[in-house]
Amino acid sequence: MSKSKIKVLLVDDHSVVRYGIKSIIEKDPLIEVCGEAESLSDMYIKAESLKPDVVLLDMKLPDGDGVTGCIRLKSISPGIKIIILTAFADENIVYEAVKAGIDGYLLKNIEGKAIAKAIIDVHQGMSIIDPNISDKLMKIIQKGNVTDQPLAPQERNILELISQGRTNKEIAETLYLSEKTVRNNVSKIMKKINVNNRTEAAMFWSRQKSLI
């Protein structure tokens, strides 16, 4: 297995669905499916042994849901990227998934090439939310992000770089700051805008820019 490719673990309880997704995404030369799982318990075992870069996870599985799976998998392997691929478009479910730390949320009616692109983008540090639900989700997040604390210019710059998927190290290099300073600023910003992770912060900033 080539180390240069993005290793993907498919998690869905329907073998036909897994076969279809695998056939589609492996057409991209940057992606290869390193394994498949049909339940959360199976996913935990496969993720530990196969060390995938990205997990493509269904929301509803025989032994639990994608949100539960995401929380536990992130606690086991913090660096792993998780994309929910599901038929559930309810923005409240999506919001719970975002709070759990997912890196992407896609609906199953998405085109095959778009799934492959999302895998690559998420692997590179971006956060992806299906455009069919992002507007509704933005409104929910915005309601919870009301703050009287204005953002300083440097904080706005950091938020912009977070929305681009930059790591703390990359932000530090771009803004000529120490990584510790960036880390402290990120924590401060998240408290100001009342978010729990970088995905929510990126979505908040996207919403703010649309209002300018």
N, C-alpha and C positions, 0 to 999 in steps of 0.2 A: 504494500500500500504506500503510495507516494506521500511523503511528508509535506509536500508543497500544496496538497489539496486540502480543502476544508472538509473535515470529517463530520458527518451528520448522522445522528441517531434518530430513527423514525419511531414515534410512539403512537399507536392507534390500535384499537382492538379488532379492526377489520383488515384481514390480510389483503383483500382486493384493493382497499384504499392505499395501504402501504405499497403494494406493487405498483399502483398507478403513479403515486408520488415519486417513488424511486425511479421509475422509467422516465419521468419528466425532468427531475432535477439533475440526474446524472448525465443528461445531454450537455450540461455545462461542464467544460473541461476543468473548472476550478473546484468542482464538488464531487464527493463520493460518499455513498452511504456505507458507514462502517458497521451498522447493526440495526436491528429492529426489535421493538418490544410491544407487547400487547396489554400491559398493565403498568401501574405505577411501581409496584414491587419489582416487576421485571426490569423496568427502566432504571431503578436505583442500582441494581446488580450490573446491568449492561454499561451504565455510565461509569461505574467504578472500574470495570475491567477494560473497556474500550477507549476511555478517555476522549469522547467526542468533543469537537469544538462548538458545535451547535446541536441543540435538541429541538426537533420539530414535534410538538406535543399537542394531542387532541385534548379538548376541554373535559369531555365526559368519558371516563374509563370504568371498567368493572369494579375497581377497588378505590375509587376516589375521583377527584376533579383536578383540572390543570393547575388551579391556584394552589391547592395543597401540595401538589407535586412540585411546583415551582419553588415554594418556600423551603421544602425539605432539600431539594436538589441544590439550591443556591447555598444552603447551609453546609452541605457536604462538599460542594465544588463551587466556590464563590466566583471563579473566573469563567464558568461555563455560560454560554449564551442560550437563551430559551425563547423560542417562538411558538406561540399558541396558534394552531391551525384548526379552525372549528367552524361549525355552522351557526353558532350562537352569536348574535349581533347586539344583544342587549347591552347598552352602554354601562349599566351598573355592574354587570359581570366583568366587562372590560376594565372598568375602573378598579375593581378588586384585584384583577390580574396585574394591572400596572402597579398597584400598591405592594403586591407580592414580589415585584422585582423583575417581571418579564421584560424581555428586550424587544419583542415584536408580537403583534396580534393581527392575524390574517383570517379572512373568511374563506371557506372552501370553494367559493365560486370564483376565486381569483385565477387569473391565467397562469399557466405553468411557468412561463419565463419570468413572471413577476415573483413567483415563489423563490426561484433560483436567485434573482437579484436581491430579494429581501435577506436571504441567507448570507450572501456576500456582504451586504451593507451592515447587517447586524454583527457579523464576524469582525468587521472593521471598526465597530464601536458605535454605530448609529442606532437609533431607536425607530422602529417602524410600526405604525398603526394604520390599519386598513382605512383608506379615505372614505369609505362608506359609513364609518362610525366615528371618525375623528372629530368632526364638528360637534356632534352631540356630547362626546366625551369631554371636549374642551370646555363646554358650558358647565358641566358638572365640576370639573377641576377648578374652573374660574370662581365658582361660588364658594369653594373652600379655600381660595387663595386671596381673599380680601385682606389687605394689610394697609395700615397707615404709615408704614415705614418705607420711605423712598429708597430706591436702589442707587448706590453711588456709581459713578461712571465706570470704575474698575469692576464693580460687581456686575454691571450690565455687560461688560466685555467678557467676563468669565462665563456668564450665562449664554452668551452667543457662542462661545467656543464649546460649551457643554452640549448645546443643541446640534453642533457639528460632529458630535461623537468623540471629541478630544479627551484624552486622559489628563489627569492632574499634571503629569510630567510634561506632556505636550503643551498644556496651557501655560505652565511655568516658563517653558522655553520661548513661547510666543510673546508673552507679556513681560519677559525679563524679571521674573519673580522667583523666589525659592519655592520648591515643591511644598514645603511646610506652610508657607504663606497661602498658597493656593488652596491647600487642604483646609486650612482654617477659614478661608473666605467662603469656600463651598459650603461648609457646615453652617456658617453664619447666614448665607443666602437662603439655604433650605429652610432655616428657622423663620426668616423674614417672610418668605412666600408660602410657608406652611405646606411643604412637600416632603416626601419620605425618601425619594431616590432621584437619580439623574434623569430617568425617563420622564417622571412627572415634571421635573424642573425644565426639561427641554420643551415639553408640551406647553407649560406655562409661558415660557419665553416666546414660543411660536404664536401663542394667543396675543400676548402683549404687542408683538411687532405688527400683527394684523390690525390692531386698534390705533396704531400711530398714523 
